[in-house]
Amino acid sequence: MDEKKVSKRHISESSSVDNSEDVCTKASIEDDINIITKGSRPLLILTSIFLITFLVWANWCSLDEVARGDGRVTPSSQVQNIQNLEGGIVEDILVAEGDVVDKDQVLIVMDDTRFSSLKKGQVVNKHTLEAKKARLIAEVEGGEPLFSEDLINEVPDLVTVFHHPYQE
């Protein structure tokens, strides 16, 4: 075996310097491959055993979701912006930032001055239209207007105004 190496070196020295380096490099690479192969087999076996063990464990065991930590957790799915579609003036805020609120709990109190005046105006408009309806029906039929009991009790002055032409 030594004679072959010597003869290869001798031939390579006579032909070129590059060939002698190739022979030495190939031999060192083969030695490195043998060392890597010997060390990697146990590592490959150990990794395979670990992976198989993990997969078996993951298949048969179950975990409960557990979250532990210091501080405050604010989930994004439960944080909600509140807004009033009509707008208005906030009279009182009943909760503070960070408070836990229950379903249907009142969070703010709106000033209802604007809305109550709008409602009163709508109620007056409704009564006026009911009185006009009763008067127009009476004119068509040629008789006295028949006002509803609610209308007579809630706005007697309006009933008097719409009934007045028939009293003459």
C-alpha positions in Angstrom: 0.0 0.0 0.0 2.9 2.3 0.8 4.4 1.5 -2.6 1.2 2.7 -4.4 1.2 6.0 -2.5 4.9 6.4 -3.3 4.5 5.6 -6.9 1.5 7.9 -7.2 3.5 10.7 -5.6 6.4 10.0 -7.8 4.3 10.1 -11.0 2.4 13.1 -9.9 5.6 14.9 -9.1 7.0 14.2 -12.5 3.8 15.3 -14.3 2.5 18.3 -12.3 2.3 19.7 -8.9 -1.6 20.0 -9.0 -2.1 16.3 -9.2 -0.1 15.6 -6.1 -2.3 18.1 -4.2 -5.5 16.4 -5.5 -4.3 13.0 -4.2 -3.6 14.4 -0.7 -6.9 16.3 -0.7 -8.9 13.3 -1.8 -7.4 11.2 1.0 -8.1 13.8 3.6 -11.7 14.2 2.4 -12.3 10.5 2.7 -10.9 10.5 6.2 -13.1 13.5 7.2 -16.2 11.7 5.7 -15.4 8.6 7.8 -15.1 10.7 11.0 -18.4 12.5 10.2 -20.3 9.3 9.4 -19.1 7.6 12.6 -20.2 10.6 14.8 -23.5 11.3 13.0 -25.1 8.0 13.3 -25.7 8.2 17.1 -26.9 11.8 16.7 -29.3 10.7 13.9 -30.6 7.9 16.0 -31.1 10.1 19.1 -32.9 12.8 17.0 -35.2 10.1 15.5 -36.0 8.7 18.9 -36.8 12.2 20.3 -39.0 13.0 17.3 -40.9 9.7 17.5 -41.4 10.2 21.3 -42.7 13.7 20.8 -45.1 12.7 18.1 -46.5 9.9 20.3 -46.8 12.2 23.2 -48.5 14.9 21.1 -51.0 12.4 19.8 -52.2 10.9 23.1 -51.8 13.8 25.6 -53.9 16.9 25.8 -53.1 20.3 27.2 -55.4 22.8 28.7 -54.8 26.4 27.6 -53.0 28.1 30.4 -51.8 31.7 30.5 -49.8 32.9 33.4 -47.9 36.1 33.8 -47.6 39.3 35.7 -49.4 42.4 34.5 -52.7 43.0 32.9 -53.9 41.3 29.8 -56.4 43.2 27.5 -57.7 40.9 24.8 -58.4 42.8 21.6 -61.6 40.8 20.9 -63.4 42.2 23.9 -62.3 45.8 23.8 -65.1 47.8 22.1 -65.5 51.4 21.2 -68.8 52.9 22.2 -70.5 55.7 20.3 -73.9 57.4 20.1 -75.3 57.5 16.6 -77.2 60.7 17.2 -74.5 62.7 18.9 -75.1 65.0 21.8 -73.6 66.2 25.0 -72.3 63.8 27.6 -73.8 64.6 31.0 -72.0 62.0 33.2 -69.5 59.2 32.7 -70.3 56.3 35.0 -67.2 54.1 34.4 -63.4 54.7 34.5 -60.7 53.3 32.2 -59.9 49.7 33.1 -63.2 49.0 34.8 -64.8 45.7 34.1 -68.4 46.2 32.9 -71.4 43.9 32.8 -73.8 43.4 29.9 -76.5 46.1 29.7 -74.6 48.3 32.3 -75.1 52.0 31.8 -71.7 53.6 30.8 -72.6 57.2 30.2 -75.5 59.5 30.7 -76.4 61.8 27.7 -78.0 65.2 28.2 -81.5 64.7 26.8 -82.6 68.3 26.5 -82.2 68.3 22.7 -83.9 65.0 22.3 -86.8 65.7 24.7 -87.6 68.9 22.9 -87.5 67.0 19.5 -89.9 64.4 21.0 -92.3 67.0 22.3 -92.3 68.7 18.9 -93.1 65.3 17.2 -95.9 64.6 19.7 -97.5 68.0 19.0 -97.2 67.4 15.3 -98.8 64.0 15.7 -101.8 65.5 17.6 -102.2 68.3 15.1 -102.3 65.7 12.2 -104.9 63.6 14.1 -107.1 66.7 14.7 -106.8 67.7 11.0 -107.7 64.2 10.0 -110.8 64.2 12.2 -111.9 67.6 10.9 -111.4 66.6 7.2 -113.4 63.4 7.7 -116.2 65.5 9.2 -116.1 67.9 6.3 -116.3 65.1 3.8 -119.1 63.3 5.6 -120.9 66.6 6.5 -121.0 66.1 10.3 -119.2 67.0 13.5 -115.6 65.9 13.9 -115.0 62.9 16.2 -111.8 63.4 18.2 -110.2 60.5 20.0 -110.4 60.4 23.8 -106.6 60.6 24.0 -106.5 63.7 21.9 -109.3 65.4 23.9 -107.5 64.5 27.2 -104.0 65.4 26.2 -104.6 68.6 24.1 -108.0 70.1 24.8 -107.0 73.5 23.3 -106.1 71.9 20.0 -109.5 70.1 19.9 -111.2 73.4 20.6 -109.4 75.2 17.7 -110.3 72.5 15.2 -113.9 72.2 16.5 -114.5 75.9 16.5 -115.7 76.3 12.9 -118.5 73.8 13.6 -119.7 75.7 16.7 -120.6 78.8 14.7 
